[in-house]
Amino acid sequence: MPDRAPQPVDRQLPTEEARDLISLVRDVAQHEIAPRAAEEEDEGRFPRELFTRLSELGLLGLPYDAEYGGGDQPYEVYLQVLEELATARLTVGLGVSVHTLACYALASFGAKEQQAEHLNAMLDGGLLGAYCLSEPASGSDAASLRTKAVRDGEDWVITGTKAWITHGGIADFYTVMARTGAEGPRGITAFLVPGDAEGVSAALPEKKMGMKGSPTAQVHLDGVRVPDARRIGEEGQGFAIALSALDGGRLGIAACAIGLAQAALDEALRYATERRQFGKPIADFQGLRFMLADMATQVEAGRALYLAAARLRDAGRPFAKQAAMAKLHCTDTAMRVTTDAVQILGGYGYTADFPAERYMREAKVLQIVEGTNQIQRMVIARHLAGPETR
């Protein structure tokens, strides 16, 4: 049986520049990311040097202005880059998405002076960012966060603990939401905190069932002093900034989920066409053919949904409902498709000798991060029927 390599996704890209960009990303994914993925995930090794390489290639600031080191790419293109990276290794695709999320507050709400001072280093200077909203006692209920920032002259002193932070302990900068006023969403302010600031530390990384190469840790802020020049936006604007960032971040998760699902589909198809039972490839059996057809349909539908939401965003139109739908559908699709891939590989799918079991373990977290899928359903329902009756 001849080797059946995965076929590249036939993408509809708006410009020749975008087509060249995807070609570059595929080359990096094939030759620099995928060959090391299984080993490094098994060892729990984060590829920090790879992110430096991605920064050199201009891939860590794609949706932001070229004036500050960004790539001036529409979200429609940026998300397809994420999908390509996540197909090769979810840790890398998700890492780029989180870094982009961490840059959003300054890029969208920062003063011109702040952007001129910090953005170039964040977007193409080799730095890696983290986004600090969740806390041990405030996950989905982010407006109840307890981390406090107290004004002291021209500085702010930040104290508290952030939880479930991707890149916690290795990030060069943290976008931190802290309480500067009364309880509730209107008392929260955003800050840009250097990773090496005095008083910043991280707990040991969480021991996770998947994405072992991506460090997730609590970040402790023990009297961290930052100047007011590192406050992003107005006092009390932080929660609105956080929610605005999450709309785009959910699309990043959706694209990564489809990348992971595509990888699982490719593996299942490769195995099904090579594995022979009863004298023929198992792909000839109708039960498996129908499974593969359903998996491919779900992947294509998810891709269409996140791209439709991205095009709304690029056009400056409201897209929060569609972002929630994309995150919900695409991550549920990743869970279904990776589970089916394990089933198609049978006993081999349950062993670490094949990547299907890793894909299934990694898919689960995507239904949880950046708003659980139960929260996405609440967001969608509010857009459809209005707020819940009190």
C-alpha positions as CSV (number, residue, x, y, z in Angstrom):
1,M,0.0,0.0,0.0
2,P,1.6,3.4,-1.0
3,D,2.1,6.0,1.7
4,R,-0.9,8.4,1.9
5,A,0.3,11.8,3.1
6,P,-2.3,14.2,4.4
7,Q,-3.6,16.5,1.7
8,P,-3.2,20.3,2.4
9,V,-6.4,22.1,3.0
10,D,-7.6,23.9,-0.1
11,R,-7.9,27.4,1.4
12,Q,-9.7,30.4,-0.1
13,L,-7.3,33.2,0.6
14,P,-8.0,36.9,-0.3
15,T,-4.5,37.9,-1.6
16,E,-1.3,36.5,-3.1
17,E,0.5,37.7,0.0
18,A,-1.9,35.5,2.1
19,R,-1.2,32.5,-0.1
20,D,2.5,33.0,0.3
21,L,2.1,33.3,4.0
22,I,0.2,30.0,4.3
23,S,2.8,28.3,2.1
24,L,5.5,29.6,4.5
25,V,3.5,28.4,7.6
26,R,3.0,24.9,6.0
27,D,6.7,24.6,5.4
28,V,7.5,25.5,9.0
29,A,4.8,23.2,10.3
30,Q,6.0,20.3,8.2
31,H,9.7,20.6,8.8
32,E,10.1,22.3,12.1
33,I,7.0,21.6,14.2
34,A,5.4,18.3,13.4
35,P,8.6,16.1,13.6
36,R,9.2,17.1,17.2
37,A,5.6,17.3,18.4
38,A,5.1,13.8,19.8
39,E,8.5,13.6,21.6
40,E,8.3,17.1,23.1
41,E,4.7,16.6,24.3
42,D,5.6,13.3,25.9
43,E,8.4,15.0,27.7
44,G,6.4,18.0,28.6
45,R,8.9,20.3,26.8
46,F,7.8,23.8,25.7
47,P,9.5,24.8,22.4
48,R,10.5,28.3,23.4
49,E,13.1,28.6,20.7
50,L,10.4,27.8,18.1
51,F,8.4,30.8,19.3
52,T,11.5,33.0,18.8
53,R,11.6,31.6,15.3
54,L,7.9,32.3,14.7
55,S,8.5,35.9,15.9
56,E,11.4,36.3,13.4
57,L,9.1,35.2,10.7
58,G,6.5,37.7,11.7
59,L,3.9,35.2,12.8
60,L,3.4,36.5,16.4
61,G,1.7,39.7,15.4
62,L,-0.3,38.9,12.2
63,P,-3.6,40.7,12.9
64,Y,-1.9,43.9,14.2
65,D,-0.7,47.1,12.5
66,A,2.6,47.0,10.6
67,E,3.4,50.4,12.1
68,Y,4.1,48.6,15.4
69,G,5.6,45.4,14.0
70,G,2.4,43.6,13.1
71,G,1.5,41.8,9.9
72,D,-1.5,43.8,8.8
73,Q,-3.4,40.6,8.1
74,P,-7.2,40.2,8.4
75,Y,-8.5,37.8,11.0
76,E,-9.7,35.6,8.1
77,V,-6.0,34.9,7.3
78,Y,-4.6,34.9,10.8
79,L,-7.0,32.2,11.9
80,Q,-6.1,30.0,9.0
81,V,-2.4,30.4,10.1
82,L,-3.4,29.2,13.6
83,E,-5.2,26.2,12.1
84,E,-2.2,25.2,10.1
85,L,0.0,25.5,13.2
86,A,-2.4,23.6,15.4
87,T,-2.7,20.8,12.8
88,A,1.1,20.3,13.3
89,R,1.0,20.7,17.1
90,L,-1.8,22.2,19.3
91,T,0.7,23.6,21.8
92,V,2.1,25.9,19.1
93,G,-1.2,27.0,17.6
94,L,-2.7,27.7,21.0
95,G,0.5,29.4,22.1
96,V,0.3,31.9,19.2
97,S,-3.4,32.5,19.9
98,V,-2.7,33.2,23.6
99,H,0.2,35.6,22.7
100,T,-2.1,37.4,20.3
101,L,-4.7,37.7,23.0
102,A,-2.2,39.1,25.4
103,C,-1.2,41.8,22.9
104,Y,-4.8,42.8,22.2
105,A,-5.4,45.2,25.2
106,L,-2.5,47.4,24.4
107,A,-2.9,47.2,20.6
108,S,-6.6,48.1,20.8
109,F,-7.0,50.3,23.9
110,G,-3.5,51.6,24.7
111,A,-2.4,55.2,24.3
112,K,-0.2,56.0,21.3
113,E,2.8,56.6,23.5
114,Q,2.3,53.2,25.2
115,Q,2.0,51.4,21.8
116,A,5.1,53.1,20.5
117,E,7.1,52.1,23.6
118,H,6.0,48.4,23.9
119,L,4.2,47.0,20.9
120,N,7.1,46.4,18.6
121,A,8.9,44.2,21.2
122,M,5.6,42.4,21.8
123,L,4.8,41.7,18.2
124,D,8.1,41.0,16.5
125,G,10.8,41.3,19.2
126,G,10.9,37.7,20.3
127,L,8.8,38.3,23.4
128,L,6.1,35.9,24.6
129,G,2.9,37.0,26.4
130,A,0.3,35.7,28.7
131,Y,-3.3,36.7,29.5
132,C,-4.3,36.9,33.2
133,L,-8.0,37.1,33.9
134,S,-9.0,33.9,35.7
135,E,-8.3,33.2,39.3
136,P,-8.6,30.2,41.6
137,A,-12.1,31.4,42.8
138,S,-13.3,33.2,39.6
139,G,-13.2,31.3,36.4
140,S,-16.4,31.7,34.5
141,D,-17.5,34.4,36.9
142,A,-14.5,36.6,35.9
143,A,-16.2,39.8,37.2
144,S,-15.7,38.6,40.8
145,L,-11.9,38.6,40.5
146,R,-10.0,39.5,43.7
147,T,-6.6,40.5,42.6
148,K,-6.2,44.2,43.7
149,A,-4.3,47.1,42.3
150,V,-3.9,50.0,44.8
151,R,-2.7,53.4,43.7
152,D,0.5,54.6,45.3
153,G,1.6,58.0,43.9
154,E,2.5,57.4,40.2
155,D,2.5,53.7,40.7
156,W,0.1,50.8,41.2
157,V,0.8,48.0,43.6
158,I,-0.8,44.7,42.5
159,T,-1.5,41.8,44.8
160,G,-3.3,38.5,44.0
161,T,-3.1,35.2,42.3
162,K,-4.1,34.4,38.7
163,A,-4.9,30.8,37.7
164,W,-4.9,28.6,34.6
165,I,-2.4,30.9,32.9
166,T,-1.0,29.6,29.6
167,H,2.7,30.5,29.5
168,G,2.6,31.2,33.3
169,G,6.2,31.3,34.6
170,I,7.8,31.7,31.2
171,A,6.0,34.7,29.7
172,D,8.0,38.0,29.1
173,F,4.9,40.0,29.9
174,Y,1.4,39.6,31.4
175,T,-1.8,41.4,30.6
176,V,-3.3,41.5,34.0
177,M,-6.9,42.4,35.0
178,A,-7.0,43.7,38.6
179,R,-9.6,45.3,40.8
180,T,-9.1,49.0,41.3
181,G,-12.6,49.9,42.5
182,A,-15.9,48.6,43.7
183,E,-17.0,45.0,43.4
184,G,-18.3,43.9,40.0
185,P,-17.2,44.5,36.4
186,R,-16.9,48.3,36.6
187,G,-14.1,48.1,39.2
188,I,-11.6,46.3,37.1
189,T,-8.6,47.8,35.3
190,A,-6.0,46.3,32.8
191,F,-2.3,46.5,33.3
192,L,0.8,45.5,31.4
193,V,3.1,43.7,33.8
194,P,6.7,42.7,32.9
195,G,7.4,39.0,33.4
196,D,10.6,39.9,35.4
197,A,9.0,42.5,37.7
198,E,9.8,42.1,41.3
199,G,7.1,40.2,43.1
200,V,6.0,38.2,40.0
201,S,6.4,34.4,40.5
202,A,4.7,31.2,39.2
203,A,3.7,28.0,40.9
204,L,4.7,24.6,39.4
205,P,2.9,23.9,36.1
206,E,-0.4,22.0,36.4
207,K,-0.2,18.3,35.7
208,K,-2.7,18.1,32.8
209,M,-4.1,15.1,30.8
210,G,-3.1,16.8,27.5
211,M,-1.0,19.6,26.1
212,K,1.8,18.7,28.4
213,G,4.2,20.8,26.4
214,S,2.2,24.0,27.1
215,P,2.9,25.3,30.6
216,T,-0.3,26.2,32.6
217,A,0.4,27.7,36.0
218,Q,-0.8,30.0,38.7
219,V,0.9,33.4,38.6
220,H,1.4,35.1,42.0
221,L,1.6,38.9,42.2
222,D,3.0,39.9,45.6
223,G,3.1,43.6,45.8
224,V,4.1,44.1,42.2
225,R,4.8,47.7,41.5
226,V,4.0,49.1,38.0
227,P,3.9,52.7,36.9
228,D,0.6,54.3,35.9
229,A,2.1,54.4,32.4
230,R,1.5,50.7,32.2
231,R,-2.2,51.0,32.9
232,I,-4.1,50.1,29.8
233,G,-7.3,52.1,29.1
234,E,-9.2,54.0,31.7
235,E,-9.6,53.0,35.3
236,G,-12.6,50.6,35.5
237,Q,-12.5,49.8,31.8
238,G,-10.6,46.5,32.3
239,F,-13.6,44.1,32.2
240,A,-14.9,45.6,28.9
241,I,-11.4,45.2,27.5
242,A,-11.2,41.6,28.7
243,L,-14.6,40.7,27.1
244,S,-13.6,42.4,23.8
245,A,-10.4,40.4,23.8
246,L,-12.2,37.1,24.4
247,D,-14.4,37.5,21.4
248,G,-11.3,37.4,19.2
249,G,-9.7,34.8,21.4
250,R,-12.6,32.4,21.0
251,L,-12.1,32.5,17.3
252,G,-8.5,31.6,17.9
253,I,-9.6,28.6,19.9
254,A,-12.1,27.6,17.2
255,A,-9.3,27.7,14.5
256,C,-7.0,25.6,16.7
257,A,-9.8,23.1,17.4
258,I,-10.3,22.6,13.6
259,G,-6.6,22.3,13.1
260,L,-6.5,19.5,15.7
261,A,-9.6,17.8,14.2
262,Q,-8.0,18.0,10.8
263,A,-4.9,16.2,12.1
264,A,-7.1,13.5,13.6
265,L,-9.0,13.1,10.4
266,D,-5.8,12.9,8.4
267,E,-4.5,10.2,10.8
268,A,-7.7,8.2,10.7
269,L,-7.9,8.3,6.9
270,R,-4.2,7.3,6.5
271,Y,-4.7,4.3,8.8
272,A,-8.0,3.3,7.3
273,T,-6.6,3.2,3.8
274,E,-3.4,1.2,4.9
275,R,-4.9,-1.2,7.4
276,R,-6.2,-4.4,5.8
277,Q,-8.7,-6.8,7.3
278,F,-10.6,-9.6,5.6
279,G,-8.5,-9.1,2.5
280,K,-9.1,-5.4,1.9
281,P,-8.5,-1.9,3.4
282,I,-10.8,-1.2,6.3
283,A,-11.7,2.0,4.5
284,D,-13.8,-0.2,2.2
285,F,-16.2,-1.1,5.0
286,Q,-19.3,1.1,4.9
287,G,-19.3,1.7,8.7
288,L,-15.9,3.3,8.6
289,R,-16.5,5.1,5.3
290,F,-19.5,6.8,6.9
291,M,-17.6,7.7,10.0
292,L,-14.9,9.3,7.9
293,A,-17.5,11.2,5.8
294,D,-19.1,12.5,9.0
295,M,-15.8,13.6,10.4
296,A,-14.8,15.4,7.3
297,T,-18.2,17.2,7.1
298,Q,-17.9,18.4,10.7
299,V,-14.4,19.7,10.1
300,E,-15.5,21.6,7.0
301,A,-18.6,23.0,8.7
302,G,-16.4,24.2,11.7
303,R,-14.0,25.9,9.3
304,A,-16.7,27.7,7.5
305,L,-18.2,28.9,10.8
306,Y,-15.1,30.4,12.2
307,L,-14.2,32.0,8.9
308,A,-17.7,33.6,8.6
309,A,-17.2,35.1,12.1
310,A,-13.8,36.3,11.1
311,R,-15.1,38.1,8.0
312,L,-17.7,39.9,10.2
313,R,-14.9,41.0,12.5
314,D,-12.8,42.2,9.5
315,A,-15.7,44.1,8.2
316,G,-16.2,45.9,11.5
317,R,-19.5,44.3,12.2
318,P,-20.7,42.7,15.5
319,F,-19.4,39.2,15.7
320,A,-19.6,38.2,19.4
321,K,-22.6,35.8,18.9
322,Q,-20.8,34.1,15.9
323,A,-17.5,33.9,17.9
324,A,-19.3,32.0,20.6
325,M,-21.0,29.8,18.1
326,A,-17.7,29.0,16.4
327,K,-15.9,28.3,19.7
328,L,-18.8,26.0,20.8
329,H,-19.2,24.1,17.5
330,C,-15.5,23.8,16.6
331,T,-14.3,22.5,20.0
332,D,-17.2,20.1,20.2
333,T,-16.2,18.9,16.7
334,A,-12.6,18.4,17.8
335,M,-13.8,16.2,20.6
336,R,-16.0,14.1,18.4
337,V,-13.5,13.8,15.6
338,T,-10.6,12.9,17.8
339,T,-12.7,10.3,19.6
340,D,-13.8,8.8,16.3
341,A,-10.2,8.7,15.1
342,V,-9.2,6.6,18.2
343,Q,-12.1,4.3,17.3
344,I,-11.0,3.9,13.7
345,L,-7.5,2.9,14.8
346,G,-9.0,0.4,17.3
347,G,-6.5,-0.9,19.8
348,Y,-3.7,1.0,18.2
349,G,-5.6,4.2,18.7
350,Y,-5.5,3.7,22.4
351,T,-1.7,3.4,22.5
352,A,0.9,6.2,22.5
353,D,2.6,4.7,19.5
354,F,0.0,6.6,17.4
355,P,-1.0,10.3,17.8
356,A,-4.7,9.7,17.9
357,E,-4.9,9.2,21.7
358,R,-2.9,12.5,22.2
359,Y,-5.2,14.3,19.9
360,M,-8.2,13.1,22.0
361,R,-6.6,14.2,25.2
362,E,-5.7,17.6,23.8
363,A,-9.2,18.2,22.4
364,K,-10.9,18.1,25.8
365,V,-9.3,21.3,27.1
366,L,-10.6,23.3,24.1
367,Q,-14.1,22.8,25.4
368,I,-13.1,24.5,28.6
369,V,-10.6,27.3,27.9
370,E,-11.6,30.9,27.2
371,G,-15.1,30.3,28.4
372,T,-16.5,26.8,28.8
373,N,-18.9,25.6,26.1
374,Q,-21.8,26.0,28.7
375,I,-20.8,29.7,28.9
376,Q,-20.8,29.9,25.1
377,R,-24.4,28.6,25.1
378,M,-25.3,31.3,27.6
379,V,-23.7,34.0,25.4
380,I,-25.5,32.8,22.3
381,A,-28.9,32.5,24.1
382,R,-28.5,36.1,25.4
383,H,-28.0,37.3,21.8
384,L,-31.1,35.4,20.7
385,A,-33.5,36.0,23.6
386,G,-32.0,38.8,25.6
387,P,-30.7,38.7,29.2
388,E,-32.1,36.2,31.6
389,T,-35.1,37.4,33.7
390,R,-34.1,38.4,37.2
